[in-house]
Amino acid sequence: MWLLFGLIAIVTTFINLYLYTTGKDYKLAMAMGLSFTALTLCSEYSFVSSWVQVEDWAALEDVVPGMERALWFLTIVSILLNIVPILLELKNKK
């Protein structure tokens, strides 16, 4: 499920940027991009939680360290890309 949410987050982020560059209202796409980023994180957390419940420590040791860095990086990129239009609008108003 986290993969599906992640792909939707990526697509809606690019839709957000496309709508901004064409001068259309992008705020719904921005909200969807950020929302699906949050759902991706929650889904990944649930996935890891299932490994803890069955005490699959090998899977946790193998996957969690790399996924932690990837999730931090991708979440920061998602937030920055989704707020770029707002920052550009603020800059253009000054």
C-alpha positions, 0 to 999 in steps of 0.5 A: 500500500505504501508504494501506491500512496508514494506513487500517487504522491509523486504524480500529484506533486508533478501535477501541482507543479504543472498547474502552477506553471500553466497559471491554474489553481494548484492548491488542491493538487498541493494538498493531495501531494502532501496528504499522500506523502503523509499516508505513505509514511503512515502506511510504511510505519504500519508495514514495519509494525507488522514485522515487530508484531511477528518479531521478524528482527532480521527483516527490521535490521535489514530494511529499516536503516535504509528506509529511514534515510529514504523516507526522510529524504523523500518527505523533505523533497516532497514538502519542498516541491509542493510548497515551491509554488507558494514560495514563488507567489510570495516572491513575485508579490514583493 
